Amino acid sequence: MLKKDSKLLILPQNTQCIVKDILQNGEKVKRAILGDNVEVLIKLLDETYFETIKYGNVLSSLAYSIPVTRRFTMEALALDLEVPILKGTQVVIYIGANKAEAVITKINFIYNPATGVVIKKNPKMVRSNDCAEI
């Protein structure tokens, strides 16, 4: 549950803030619960972080902070590539309106998207029209 004057973390910056107001359908409400679609008006405890706050950041509880990771596994469909994707390739990941730079550290396998059958384990590259776990 989220209520006025709750202290939260803004992630991934790890910046603390306080909830000043909660709006639901343009009207102030006393609290919000899981599944509510709300606007949260906040006050940063350290104003120097104001410029780093972006659309897509996450509000998290101080007591039960959401873990932030620097590594993850994803499934990808490579469309029209000019060059194949290799281990060490630098890429840009788009998450909503945000983007982050990343490096491919491992290509686990290439698979058939229709059947899910693994075609090749630990391939050296991903080519156009390949589906891969990276």
N, C-alpha and C positions, 0 to 999 in steps of 0.2 A: 504494500500500500504506500502511496505517496501522499504527503500532506504538506501544508504550508510550514515553513521554517525547518523542513528536513534538510540535513546536510548530505550532499551527494558528491560523487567523483565524476568528472568529465573525462572519458577515455577516448583515445589512448594517451592524452596529455597528462593524466593523473592530477588534474587540477580540481581543487575543492570549490564547491559553490553551495549556496543556500536557496531553497525554493521560496520565491517571494509570492507568487500566485499561480494558481492552476485554472486554466480556462477550458471549458467544454462547450462546444458550439457557441463560442464567443461570450459565454457567461462564466463568472467566477464560481468555482466549486470548492468545497472544503477538502476533498480527497479524490484520489484516482486509484483504481484497482486494476489488476491484470485484465487486459483486453480493452480498456477505455482508450479512446482516441482523444488526446488532450494536447493543449499547448502549455508549456511550462515556462514561466518567467523566472529567471534566476539572477542572482547577484554573485559575481565571482569574489572569492576571498582574496585573490591576488590578481589585480587588474592587468598586470603585465602579460597575462596569457590571453587577453581579449582577442587579439589578432589571430591567434592560432586555433580558435574555436571554429569548427566548420559544420556545415550540413552533413549529417551522417555520423557525427560523433555519438557516443553512447553515454547515457546517464546511468550510474551504478551506485549501489548502496556502499557506504563506508565500511559497514560491518561485513558485508558479503560481496566484495568486489569481484567483478567479472574478470577472469584472467585474459590478458592480452598475449597474443602469440607472435612470434617472428617467423614461424614455419607452419605450413599446412599442406595437405594433399588435396589435389583437385582433379576432376575429370574435364578434359578439354577436347573440343572438336576443332581441328586445324583446317581452316578453309583455304583460300587461295594464297599459299605462301610463296614468296619469291625465293626464299632460302629455307632449308629445313631448320627445325628447332633442335638444338643440341644442348647437352649438359653445359652449363656455364652461360647460356644465352640470357641476356638482360631483357626483361619484359616490363610492361606497364599493366598493372591490374586495375580495372575500373570497378568500383563498388558504389553503386548509386551515382551520386554526383562527385564522389571522391576518386582519387587515383593514387596508386602507390607503386613505387619501383620495386622490382623483385628480380631474383636470379634463379634460373632453373637449376636445382642441385641434383635431381635424379628423375629419370623417366622409368617408372615401374613396369609398365606394359602397354602394349597397343591391343585394342580389342574391337570386336565387331559390335557396333551399337545396337543392332537389331536383335542379336542373340545373347550378347554379353560374354561370348566365348573369347578367351584370351588368344590372340594371334601370335604375339611374340613378347616374351619376358625380357626385361632389361635391354630394350633396343638402344642403339646409339643415337637415333634421331627420330623425330616425328615429321612426316611429310604431309603435303596437302591431302585433305580428306581423311586423314587418320584420326581415330578417337584414341585418346591416351589418358592413362592416370599418371600425373606428374607430381 
